[in-house]
Amino acid sequence: MKPSQLIRAIGPQKLEAMLADLPRRAQRAAVKEAGPKKRKGLMVNPAKRRQEELAQIKQAVIDGGEDAADALFYGWLTSKRWPMLADFLDTFHVKHRQGLTNDDLDFLKNARPSQLQTAVEKIASKYGREDAAIYVHYLQHKNEIDLMQHLPDLATVFPEPPPDPEKPAEAAPSAETASPPAPAPPVSPGGGE
């Protein structure tokens, strides 16, 4: 599931909670990914600036901005949920510093389903199923592997959302344009009316 799809799946309440939890450093990174600043004039009130930037991030991720959604999840996970990341990596004996590692995460591709289930159950019981599901979906996206096939209970927390109704029409050609044109009926020579 792409970050923008996960944003739609988590819903507005969880998105608001994540934005409220987002520290300033992570907020700045997400604002950069959200696009150019849309404010007018100089804003010296830090509270107003923060509110404006959070609104900009929210609009960007709701509009399907993959980079902004990715930056939001990364910032939220690594700043507010790093103990969960650390506990998960500890289960697999991966060296890390506050849940971040330079090691390759190829071990996830070869992890035994039972070990993966144990690790996820551990973080879900300690940090909540929603946060664990967000982390696993994010891991899955960043490492391009399907972890949810081994975690059917967690897959129901944020199921794959239906495709965006506007995008399939643009992305996939319609049946009429996808098939080659039908050949013209043969015209018999000299066959006038």
N, C-alpha and C positions, 0 to 999 in steps of 0.2 A: 504494500500500500504506500503510495507516494505521500509526502508530507501534507500536500494540499488536500488529499483525500482523508487523511487522518484528522486534519482540522475539521472537516465537515462531519466526520464520524464522532468526534469527542463532544461536539455541541457547543453552544454559546456559553453555557455556565462554566464548563471546564476551561474554555478558552479565556474567559474573563479571569478566572482564578489563576491561570498560568501567567497572564499578563500582569496581574497584581503582584505575583511572586517574583517576577523578572527583575533581577538586580540591574543597576545602571549600566554596568559593563556589557552585559548581555543585551540590554535594550539598545545600546548604541550600535552593536553589531547587527541586530535585526533591522534597525532603522536604515542602515546602509544598504541592506539587501531589499528593503521595501521600496527603494527608489528615491528620486530627488525630493528634497524637502518642499512641502507645499505651504509653509507658513509665510506670512507677509510681515515684513518689518522685523525689528529686533525684539526679542522676547527675553526679558530679564528675570521674570518670575520662574524659578525652577519648577515649582509645582505645576504651573500652567504648561511649561515646556514639556514636562514628563507626560502630562495628560494628552497633549497634542501628539507627541511621538508615539505613545501607546495607541492612540486612535489611528495613526498612520500605519502602524504595524498591523493592527487588527484589520483595517480595510484591505491592506495588501494580502494578508493570508486568506481572508474571506474571498477575495477576488481570484484566488488560485495561484498566488505568487509562490512558486516552489522554493526559491532561494530564501524568501522571507520566512516561510513556514519552517524550512530546514534550520535557519538561524534561530528561530524562536524555540524549537524543540531542543536544539543543541545547547543553547544558553540556559534554558530551564533545567534540563537534565544535569548539566555539568556544574551548575551553581547551586541549585536548590535540592537536587536529588542525587548528588554524588555519592552519599553513603549507600544508596540502593545500587548504583553502578559498581561500587567497590565490593559490596556483598556478592553480587552476581559474579564478578571476576574472581573473587576469592574462592568461590565454589569450584572453579576450573583451574585454580592455582596459577592465575595469570598475574605477572608483576604489573603493578599500577601505582599511580600516585593520585589519590583522591578520585578514584574511579576512571582515570584517564590512563591509557596505555599506548606505548609506541609499538607494542607487539602486534603482529598480524593476528587477526581474529579468525583465521582459517580453521581453528579448532571447532568452531561452531558448525562447520560443514560436516565434520566427522564425529560430532558429539553424539553419545548414545542418547536416545530419546528419554530414557529413565533419568539420566543425569541432568538433562535439560529441564525435564519436568520438576525434578527436585530443586534445582536452582531457582526456577520461576516460582514454584510454590513458596519457597523461602522468602523471596522478595515480595511476593503478593501478600503473604500473611503479615509481613512487617510493615510494608509501605502502602498497601492497598492494591486491589486488582486493577483499578483504572491506571494508576501510575506504572504498574508493572506491564500492563498491556501497551501503554504508550512507549515504554522503553523497548519492549520486544519488537513492536512494529518499526520503531526507529532503527534498531539493530538490523532487522530484516531488510529494510530499505537500503541502509548504508552498505551492507555486506552482500546484497543481492542473493539472499538465500531465503527459503521458505521455512521459517521456524514454527509457524502456526500449525503446520500439518501435524506436529508432535504435541501441540498444546490446544486441543479442541475446546477445553473449558475456557481458556483465556481468549480464544478467537471469538467467542460470543460477546465479550465485553464491548469491543468496537468492531462489529462485522464490517466487511468490505462494503462501502457505500455503493449505491447504484451509480452508473456513469452520469456525469453532469449532462442535463438535457440539452444544453446549448452546444457542447463540444462535439458529440458524436456526429451531429449533422454537418459540422464543418470538417471534421477529421475524416470521416468515412464517406465516400461518394455514395450517392443513392443508387438503387438497383438499376434505374434507367441509365445513369451515366457510367455505371461500372461495367455493364455488359456491352459488347461491341454492337454497333448498329445492325439491324436486320438487313439482309440483302434486299435490294429492290426486286420486285417481281419481274420476271423476264418479259421483255417486250418482243412480240413476234414481228419480224420484219414485214413491213408493208401492211401491217394490220391496223389500218385506220378505222374510223367509224363509219 
